[in-house]
Amino acid sequence: MTRELNVLALVKDSERYIFLYDEESADSLLQTMGQYAADKDLSFTWYDAAVLSQKVRRLKEEADAEAREQWSRQTTW
């Protein structure tokens, strides 16, 4: 089984936020985005964190649905 790597990127003014993560590190990524949003020295906002968090969750749901579909195709009753 191959391990997928996900990429999220956000460009704001002169700052670039690029997040690389796999399924096992998604929770850690969500925490990191919260820390970035709380940092007043960054242009990363709570809105940015909310939008990107929603994207992380949607990608996880899609991957889970794909895995279930693949499992059901491989399983014969």
KEROLUM-469508 format. One record per residue (C-alpha): x, y, z; residue in three letters. Coordinates in pm, 1 decimal. Layout:
residues N
X, Y, Z, Ala
...
end
This chain:
residues 77
0.0, 0.0, 0.0, Met
139.0, 340.6, -94.3, Thr
141.2, 631.2, 144.4, Arg
-11.8, 948.2, 3.8, Glu
132.6, 1291.0, 67.1, Leu
-101.8, 1589.7, 63.9, Asn
-3.8, 1948.2, -9.0, Val
-186.5, 2264.3, 94.5, Leu
-54.1, 2604.6, -3.7, Ala
-157.3, 2958.5, 78.7, Leu
6.5, 3275.1, -53.3, Val
-58.6, 3601.2, 130.8, Lys
134.0, 3909.7, 34.3, Asp
501.6, 3817.8, 67.6, Ser
436.0, 3514.1, 290.0, Glu
390.5, 3160.5, 164.6, Arg
243.9, 2882.9, 373.2, Tyr
303.8, 2535.5, 234.7, Ile
186.4, 2237.5, 435.1, Phe
290.4, 1881.3, 349.8, Leu
113.6, 1610.5, 545.0, Tyr
-5.9, 1252.0, 534.8, Asp
-315.8, 1098.6, 690.4, Glu
-137.8, 1026.1, 1019.5, Glu
-22.3, 1386.3, 1063.4, Ser
-351.6, 1563.6, 979.3, Ala
-435.9, 1629.7, 1346.3, Asp
-92.7, 1779.9, 1403.9, Ser
-139.9, 2000.4, 1097.3, Leu
-470.5, 2130.7, 1232.8, Leu
-297.2, 2224.5, 1559.1, Gln
-15.6, 2395.8, 1371.2, Thr
-261.4, 2603.3, 1170.5, Met
-424.5, 2713.4, 1497.1, Gly
-85.0, 2817.4, 1632.0, Gln
-11.7, 3012.4, 1315.0, Tyr
-349.7, 3187.1, 1335.4, Ala
-279.4, 3290.6, 1695.9, Ala
62.7, 3434.6, 1602.4, Asp
20.1, 3810.5, 1558.0, Lys
350.1, 3829.8, 1366.8, Asp
205.7, 3625.4, 1078.8, Leu
-57.7, 3725.5, 826.4, Ser
-214.9, 3379.3, 868.0, Phe
-563.1, 3440.2, 1013.3, Thr
-826.6, 3232.1, 1188.2, Trp
-1024.6, 3250.9, 864.2, Tyr
-728.2, 3099.5, 676.7, Asp
-703.9, 2825.2, 938.8, Ala
-1077.4, 2752.9, 911.6, Ala
-1074.5, 2733.5, 532.0, Val
-765.4, 2511.6, 516.9, Leu
-890.9, 2293.0, 804.2, Ser
-1212.8, 2236.6, 614.2, Gln
-1007.2, 2132.8, 310.4, Lys
-801.4, 1887.2, 521.5, Val
-1120.2, 1728.8, 658.7, Arg
-1281.6, 1709.2, 313.8, Arg
-973.5, 1540.2, 165.8, Leu
-974.8, 1289.6, 453.9, Lys
-1342.7, 1212.3, 397.2, Glu
-1278.7, 1160.2, 25.4, Glu
-981.8, 930.9, 96.1, Ala
-1187.4, 730.8, 347.1, Asp
-1474.3, 693.9, 99.2, Ala
-1232.1, 582.0, -173.1, Glu
-1075.2, 326.1, 61.8, Ala
-1419.1, 188.4, 154.0, Arg
-1514.3, 164.6, -213.3, Glu
-1189.7, -12.9, -299.2, Gln
-1237.6, -253.3, -8.2, Trp
-1592.9, -333.6, -118.1, Ser
-1475.2, -405.6, -474.5, Arg
-1208.8, -642.4, -345.1, Gln
-1434.3, -818.9, -97.7, Thr
-1657.6, -1090.2, -232.6, Thr
-1942.3, -1218.9, -22.6, Trp
end
